[in-house]
């Protein structure tokens, strides 16, 4: 689908246009490229769904790719790749207007398009304002995505000290961490692309600095969330390690009790012919008394060292 906005203040002036292309075919793009002299390499990048944010200048055309957060993926608990979480939008900034290309219809682009349709014709000539609005909308698309991740992260934080299954908690945390990592990388790539823009009327626009500040704000928010997730992950692993250590401690304590008893039973279970204790009438109760004495000594020693009471407290 192709939709066009044009503006003409005076009959003697050239029209300023915005052409928004949604899910174009190769033929449609080639026709646009022929009409507006778009470079072939830019078309190849434009058709690549996995292309990362970039900016380049080819002759009189400024070409830029940004990726916005896909709102349909906000509540997908297992999505954690660039292709799943974000969608690409390409900008061709020409001397006489703007061409945007994207695969699917997006609400934020529709809102901007409808808004500019209602503007007076002279307003559309402020292409720098229009481009700034589109780029800022791309950056702001990460805000609800990060808010959803933040809410899910807070839920996981409250579950760390509960009896939830550790494997399930780690799995959820892993996917959230992967999601935020993707958002952070895309925001950084977008900021790098935006900072390379070499369009005088766009860089001098008062809206451009606001755009960069908003991008940095979202980037640092994602960076902070990633640090919090790493901290929570380390805490979770420490708790799991502590629980494992406590289990090992209990097993060790019991093994200390049974090791000497097993040794005594092993010695007197060999059944050699010349073992005087085997024919001793009081041999059996004597061995039982010895085993009881050894157990008592070990118990008293544990209490003296505080090991037994420490294990019970955990």
Long-range contacts (C-beta under 8 A, 24 or more apart in sequence): 1-105, 2-28, 3-113, 5-113, 5-116, 5-117, 5-124, 6-124, 7-121, 7-122, 7-123, 7-124, 7-125, 8-121, 9-121, 9-122, 9-125, 14-96, 15-96, 15-97, 16-96, 16-97, 16-124, 16-125, 16-127, 17-96, 17-97, 17-98, 18-97, 18-98, 18-99, 18-100, 18-113, 18-116, 18-124, 18-127, 18-130, 19-97, 19-98, 19-99, 19-100, 20-99, 20-100, 20-109, 20-113, 21-99, 21-100, 21-101, 21-102, 22-102, 22-103, 22-104, 22-105, 23-102, 23-103, 23-104, 24-101, 29-101, 32-99, 36-61, 36-92, 36-94, 36-99, 37-61, 38-63, 38-92, 38-99, 39-63, 42-90, 42-92, 45-90, 46-90, 46-101, 48-88, 49-83, 49-88, 49-103, 50-82, 50-83, 51-88, 52-82, 52-186, 52-189, 53-186, 53-189, 53-190, 53-192, 53-193, 54-189, 54-193, 55-193, 55-194, 55-196, 55-197, 57-198, 60-94, 60-95, 61-92, 61-93, 61-94, 62-91, 62-92, 62-93, 62-197, 62-198, 62-199, 63-90, 63-91, 63-92, 63-93, 64-90, 64-91, 64-93, 64-193, 64-194, 64-197, 65-89, 65-90, 65-91, 65-193, 66-91, 66-135, 66-138, 66-190, 66-193, 66-194, 67-138, 67-186, 67-189, 67-190, 68-106, 68-108, 68-137, 68-138, 68-141, 68-142, 69-141, 69-142, 69-144, 69-145, 69-183, 69-186, 71-107, 71-141, 71-144, 71-145, 73-145, 74-144, 74-145, 74-148, 75-148, 77-152, 77-172, 77-175, 78-175, 79-175, 79-179, 80-175, 80-178, 80-179, 80-181, 80-182, 81-178, 81-182, 82-182, 82-185, 82-186, 85-145, 85-179, 85-182, 85-183, 86-182, 86-186, 89-134, 89-138, 91-131, 91-134, 91-135, 93-127, 93-131, 93-199, 93-202, 97-127, 98-127, 98-130, 98-131, 100-134, 108-137, 108-138, 108-140, 108-141, 109-134, 109-137, 111-137, 112-137, 127-201, 128-199, 128-201, 128-202, 128-205, 128-207, 128-208, 129-205, 129-207, 131-202, 132-202, 132-205, 132-207, 132-208, 132-210, 132-211, 133-207, 135-194, 135-211, 136-207, 136-210, 136-211, 136-214, 138-190, 139-187, 139-190, 139-211, 139-214, 139-215, 139-218, 140-214, 140-218, 142-183, 142-186, 142-187, 142-218, 142-222, 143-218, 145-179, 145-183, 146-180, 146-183, 146-218, 146-221, 146-222, 146-225, 149-176, 149-179, 149-180, 149-183, 149-225, 150-225, 152-176, 153-225, 153-228, 153-229, 153-232, 156-232, 157-232, 160-232, 160-235, 160-236, 160-239, 161-239, 166-236, 166-240, 169-236, 170-233, 170-236, 173-229, 173-232, 173-233, 173-236, 176-229, 177-226, 177-229, 177-230, 177-233, 180-222, 180-225, 180-226, 180-229, 181-226, 183-222, 184-219, 184-222, 184-223, 184-226, 187-215, 187-218, 187-219, 187-222, 188-219, 190-215, 191-215, 191-216, 191-219, 246-311, 246-314, 249-311, 249-314, 250-311, 253-302, 253-307, 253-308, 253-311, 256-298, 256-302, 257-295, 257-298, 257-299, 260-294, 260-298, 261-291, 261-294, 261-295, 264-290, 264-291, 264-294
